[in-house]
């Protein structure tokens, strides 16, 4: 990482500031949500360059906000970020000027990133910063070679480096044939860039400050302008609509999946596995198609995750089998557990280990001791469950009276028959047996039998008499 030192130019990124432009509205998204808050691989667009700057050790990191500024700040928080407000949209150069006060003490390189460009790699920016320092440049621009350059600013080079960036509308036939285009990522020297922007001003048809004008200002002042070509255009692709958003998400998901496979995780069909950034998975775990792993999820080693499983913000131990169609959110699952198929573990569920939560079982704020199980058609909520407890089919903890929630506490080695209702608050002693069909409203002592069935009555011939009566009608 750059936090240590970049050799060959002896440049430490402790001296590199970063400005991230995130003030635009993004009208082509056709959304009430600010463009930079739309997500790629589970993170807002703007979070990717923010994280990249932090990973590179840059400081300070200044986020220029405008449209939806309060929403952006609320989503990202402070976390060491500095915010600059671009209240009036007067171009990208003006956005950088809005960050000047936050960079008042910076005398050196300023890395300029875009909040809607999520696919940049750290290696690309490392190379850009190294070239900036090695070339002793005042401005260094990241560029790309494309087959269809129409609409992009062309990079015009000479023996001294970059002579100019010429926009499509201003380019002549020769310049339009140039395939090297401006990617919109820069390294500027401060305070030169701010002085240059004020000098060139906004006296143009659009009334905007253009970053590309800084190139001409630098050359006029006798400074060097350098450029580095990015290896893949996809890295610098800005996101302007939902089609590009989906394409970027696919690229990022592919990167994530490839990294997982290289780290020892098996993906049966990588194109059909959806893993968000930040998810951690142990070696020899198998992900089958149509698995979704989201948020702050950690999955252990030697797990099997079957099709249709959705896991959000969970911690999953080793040797866990998540069967088809199960949904887990905010749960902790210990080693050796078997979940599903079609189980739903809601927030606050904790399984100590070697537990079985079977088909159509729902849990919520339930703490299961080791080897306790509920195999099918059961709801366990607001409960403390001991070890080796067995729940029969159709068991319910009735935890809500319409106003308040109450807890059910069950000791070790309790056997619960089918179709049992626990009316919380209630405590069941260890070693007890709850008869099938019972509604438990009182505490049960240890090693007891609790049963609340009504007395069975048999009326001989009743059914035959009813059928005979119905035929006459």
Secondary structure, DSSP 8 states (H G I E B T S, - for coil): -TTS-BTTTTB-GGG-EEEEEE----GGG--SS-GGGSEETTEEHHHHHHHHHHHTT-SSEEEEE-TTHHHHHHHH--TTEEEEE--S---HHHHHHHTTGGGTT--EEEEEEETT-----HHHHHHHHHHHHHTT-SEEEEEEE-S--TTS-EEEEETTEEEEEE-GGG--HHHHT--EEEEEEEEEEETHHHHHHHHHTT-STT----TTHHHHHHHHTT--EEEEE-S-GGGG----SHHHHHHHHHHHHHHHHHHHHHTT-EETTGGGEEE-TT-EE-TT-EE-TTEEEESS-EE-SS-EE-TT-EEES-EE-SS-EE-TT-EEES-EE-TT-EE-SS-EE-TT-EE-SS-EEEEEEEEEEEEE-TT-EEEEEEEEEEEEE-TT-EE-TT-EEE-B-SS-B--EEE-TT-EE-SS-EEESSEEE-TT-EE-TT-EE-S-B-TT-EE---------TTHHHHHHHHHHH-
